[in-house]
Amino acid sequence: MGLRACLLVLIGVCASLGVAAQPAITCLPQERGALELVALRANFHTVSGRLGGFDPCESRVKFRLPAGVANPPLMISVHGGGGIHDVLASDEAFFQKGFATLVFDAYAMQGLAGRDSLFWARSVTNEARQRMIYVTALAAYRWAIQRPDIDVRRVYLFGISNGAAVVANLAGAVDPTHVRGVIAEGVTPIGLGLPDEIRVPVLLAFGKLDDFGNADPQGVRWTLSDDCRLNIQFPGVPPGTSRYCNQSTPGKRIPHALQWVEGVQKRGGTVEVLYVDDMAHNAYFGPLVRRQATWGSGQTLGASLGATDAARAQFFKAMLDFIGRHP
């Protein structure tokens, strides 16, 4: 059978199954980064080297189109400190609701595969993780809005933890013609900081039991702060808190999430804040676990994760309601 005949048979099979033939994906291996881990002290690292962008053919990238849906909206899910496993369950939930979905592992994309999620979550600085996630997420968004098989006027971003900080910054960088809203769960203000102004609506979500990263045993995620020396200014990130709170201003405190919200709203930005009962950090991690843990930095911090099934369902409904308000 000739090539043309084979293609015709394939198209016929797709049509009989109600599946649209997906346009070809061009691989971009030259976009991958080449970073190395640099030890700051025992068991704690930053990264150095050439940052890359986004290659849709990297082995951990998953781009899916729902069957029988013409030009579906797209949800790009941006993982947190632990890597791609942070967002696989939420990605599946959006896919089952008829969204096209895109997930990736920024660490593998930047040439640093082979480490487990616990290493990334506890033994690498926020600024290093966020740099890697930001450049890949921005490039993935730019790749996605060129696709003819999605509705490029209905793109949404979801991010958890360090990924929430990344999508909050992207809210100040993306084109509102394409991106209709951003959902940031359990955002951290530590690393790249947060933007002074946003261009699209943001839903800032917290589990009421989220103490992740907080040294205060009674502390919560939305009042998480630390010394300004832990923030860096990074090219390509919208101007924000790291301009005046960074390594050159040690001793000052990083504005926490609610202080950031107040500033953004004063500048006309739309931010909604959601609190969910019986939910800690990363609702889609799994069952609710209350705990503390010791990081590679030597600090013992809150490390509660997950949510009850009912809380997770409530959170997902709230996300869909937010999307419905910003179609």
C-alpha positions in Angstrom: 0.0 0.0 0.0 1.4 3.4 -1.0 1.9 6.3 1.5 -1.1 8.3 0.2 -3.3 5.2 0.5 -2.1 4.6 4.1 -2.9 8.3 5.0 -6.4 7.9 3.5 -7.0 4.7 5.5 -5.8 6.5 8.7 -8.1 9.5 8.1 -11.0 7.1 7.5 -10.3 5.3 10.7 -10.1 8.6 12.6 -13.4 9.7 11.1 -15.1 6.4 12.0 -14.0 6.8 15.6 -15.0 10.5 15.8 -11.4 11.6 16.3 -10.1 14.6 14.5 -6.7 14.1 12.8 -4.2 16.0 15.0 -2.0 18.5 13.1 1.7 17.5 13.0 3.9 18.5 15.9 7.3 19.8 15.0 10.0 18.8 17.5 12.2 21.6 18.9 15.2 19.8 20.5 17.3 23.0 20.2 14.9 24.6 22.7 15.9 22.3 25.5 18.2 23.7 28.2 21.5 22.5 29.6 21.6 23.3 33.3 23.7 21.9 36.1 23.0 21.7 39.8 25.3 23.9 42.0 25.7 23.0 45.7 25.2 26.0 48.0 25.8 23.7 51.0 25.3 20.0 51.7 21.9 18.8 50.3 20.9 22.2 49.0 21.3 23.5 45.5 20.7 26.2 42.9 21.2 25.8 39.1 23.5 27.3 36.5 24.0 27.1 32.8 21.9 27.6 29.6 18.2 27.9 30.1 16.0 26.6 27.3 12.4 26.9 26.3 9.9 24.2 25.3 10.2 21.2 23.0 6.8 19.5 22.5 8.6 16.2 21.8 10.3 16.0 25.2 9.3 12.6 26.6 7.3 14.0 29.6 5.2 16.5 27.6 1.6 15.5 27.4 -0.7 17.4 25.0 -4.2 16.0 24.7 -7.3 16.8 22.7 -10.7 15.6 23.9 -12.5 13.4 21.4 -15.4 14.9 19.6 -14.7 18.5 20.7 -13.9 21.0 18.0 -11.5 23.7 19.0 -11.7 23.1 22.8 -10.4 25.5 25.4 -6.9 24.7 26.6 -5.7 24.3 30.2 -1.9 24.5 30.7 -1.0 23.0 34.1 2.3 24.2 35.6 3.8 22.0 38.2 5.4 23.1 41.5 8.6 22.2 43.2 8.0 18.5 43.0 7.9 18.3 39.2 5.3 17.0 36.8 3.6 14.6 39.2 2.2 17.7 41.0 -0.3 18.3 38.2 -1.1 15.0 36.6 -4.3 14.4 38.6 -5.6 17.9 38.1 -4.7 17.7 34.4 -6.8 14.6 34.1 -9.7 16.3 35.9 -9.7 19.2 33.3 -9.3 16.7 30.4 -12.4 14.8 31.6 -14.3 18.1 31.5 -13.6 18.6 27.8 -10.5 20.8 28.0 -7.5 20.2 25.8 -4.6 19.9 28.3 -0.9 20.5 28.3 1.6 19.5 31.0 5.4 19.2 31.0 8.3 18.7 33.4 10.4 21.9 33.4 13.3 20.2 35.1 13.6 17.5 32.4 13.2 20.2 29.7 16.1 22.0 31.2 18.4 19.0 31.1 18.0 17.9 34.7 16.0 14.6 34.6 16.6 11.7 36.9 15.9 13.2 40.3 12.8 12.4 42.4 10.1 14.9 43.4 11.3 15.0 47.0 14.7 16.1 46.0 13.3 19.0 43.9 10.8 20.0 46.6 13.2 20.2 49.5 16.8 20.4 48.2 16.7 23.2 45.5 16.1 26.9 46.1 12.8 28.5 45.1 14.5 30.9 42.7 16.2 28.0 40.8 13.0 26.0 40.5 10.9 29.1 39.5 13.5 30.1 36.8 13.3 26.7 35.2 9.5 26.5 35.4 9.0 30.1 34.2 11.0 29.9 31.0 9.4 26.5 30.0 5.9 27.6 30.9 6.2 30.9 28.9 7.6 29.0 25.9 4.8 26.4 26.2 2.2 29.1 26.2 3.7 30.7 23.1 3.8 27.3 21.4 0.2 26.5 22.3 -1.3 29.7 20.9 0.0 28.7 17.5 -2.0 25.5 17.5 -5.0 25.3 15.0 -6.7 22.5 17.0 -7.6 24.5 20.1 -9.5 27.7 20.7 -6.6 30.1 21.1 -9.0 32.7 22.5 -9.8 30.4 25.5 -6.5 29.4 27.1 -6.2 29.1 30.9 -3.2 28.5 33.2 -3.2 26.5 36.4 -0.2 26.4 38.7 0.5 24.9 42.1 3.0 26.2 44.7 6.2 27.4 42.8 4.1 26.9 39.6 1.5 29.2 41.2 4.1 31.9 41.5 5.0 31.3 37.8 1.5 31.6 36.5 0.9 34.6 38.7 3.9 36.2 37.0 2.6 35.0 33.6 -0.6 36.8 34.3 1.4 40.0 33.9 3.0 38.8 30.7 0.4 37.0 28.5 -1.8 38.4 25.9 -5.4 38.7 27.1 -6.6 38.0 23.6 -5.5 34.4 24.3 -5.4 33.8 28.0 -8.8 34.4 29.8 -7.7 33.5 33.3 -5.1 32.2 35.7 -5.6 29.9 38.7 -2.8 29.9 41.3 -3.1 27.4 44.1 -0.9 27.8 47.2 1.3 30.6 45.7 4.6 31.4 47.2 5.9 35.0 47.0 9.5 33.8 47.5 11.8 33.3 44.5 11.0 35.5 41.5 8.6 37.6 43.5 5.1 38.5 42.2 4.1 41.1 39.5 3.0 44.6 40.2 0.3 44.5 37.5 -1.6 41.7 35.9 -3.3 41.6 32.5 -5.8 38.8 33.1 -8.0 37.8 36.0 -6.4 35.6 38.7 -8.0 33.1 41.1 -5.7 32.8 44.2 -6.7 29.6 46.0 -5.6 28.2 49.4 -6.5 25.3 51.5 -7.4 26.5 55.0 -4.9 23.8 56.3 -2.1 24.9 54.0 1.0 25.5 56.2 3.5 24.4 53.5 6.9 26.1 53.9 5.9 28.1 56.9 8.3 27.9 59.9 5.5 29.0 62.3 3.7 25.9 63.6 0.5 28.0 63.4 1.4 29.7 60.2 -0.5 29.5 56.9 0.4 29.7 53.3 -1.2 33.1 52.5 0.9 34.9 55.1 4.1 33.1 54.1 7.1 35.5 53.9 10.9 35.4 54.4 13.9 37.6 54.0 14.2 39.6 50.8 17.6 38.1 50.1 15.8 35.0 48.9 14.2 36.9 46.0 16.0 37.5 42.7 15.3 39.7 39.7 15.1 37.5 36.5 15.0 38.8 32.9 11.6 38.4 31.2 9.6 38.3 34.4 7.1 41.3 34.7 8.3 44.0 37.1 7.2 43.2 40.6 8.1 42.7 44.2 11.6 41.5 43.4 12.6 44.9 42.1 12.6 46.4 45.6 12.9 43.2 47.6 15.9 41.1 46.6 19.5 40.1 47.5 20.5 43.8 47.7 17.9 44.5 50.5 18.6 41.8 53.1 16.7 42.2 56.3 13.5 43.4 54.7 10.5 41.1 54.5 9.0 39.8 51.3 5.3 40.9 50.9 3.1 37.9 51.6 0.3 36.9 49.1 -2.5 39.0 50.6 -0.3 42.1 50.7 0.5 41.4 47.0 -3.3 41.1 46.2 -4.0 44.4 47.9 -1.3 46.1 45.7 -2.5 44.5 42.5 -6.2 45.4 43.2 -5.2 49.1 43.8 -3.7 49.1 40.3 -6.9 47.8 38.8 -6.1 44.1 38.6 -8.8 41.4 39.1 -7.8 38.9 41.8 -10.3 36.6 43.6 -9.1 34.8 46.8 -10.6 31.4 47.6 -10.2 29.4 50.9 -11.2 25.8 51.0 -12.0 23.8 54.2 -10.3 20.4 54.7 -7.6 21.2 52.1 -3.9 21.7 52.6 -1.2 22.2 49.9 -1.8 20.8 46.5 -5.3 19.5 46.7 -4.6 16.9 44.0 -1.6 15.4 45.8 -3.9 12.8 47.4 -5.5 12.2 50.8 -5.1 14.9 53.4 -1.9 14.6 55.4 -1.0 17.0 58.2 2.8 17.1 59.0 6.1 19.0 59.2 9.3 18.1 57.5 13.0 19.2 57.4 14.2 20.8 54.2 17.7 20.5 52.8 18.3 24.0 54.1 18.0 22.6 57.6 14.7 24.3 58.4 11.8 22.4 59.8 8.7 23.7 58.1 5.0 22.9 57.6 4.5 20.2 55.0 0.8 19.4 55.0 -0.5 18.1 51.7 -3.7 17.0 49.9 -7.4 17.3 50.6 -10.5 15.3 51.4 -12.4 14.1 48.4 -15.2 16.6 49.2 -12.8 19.5 49.5 -11.1 18.6 46.2 -14.5 18.5 44.5 -15.4 21.8 46.0 -12.1 23.3 44.8 -12.6 21.9 41.3 -16.1 23.3 41.1 -14.8 26.7 42.2 -12.2 26.6 39.4 -14.8 25.8 36.8 -17.0 28.6 38.2 -14.1 31.0 37.8 -13.5 29.8 34.2 -17.3 30.2 33.6 -17.0 33.9 34.7 -14.2 34.5 32.3 -15.1 32.6 29.1 
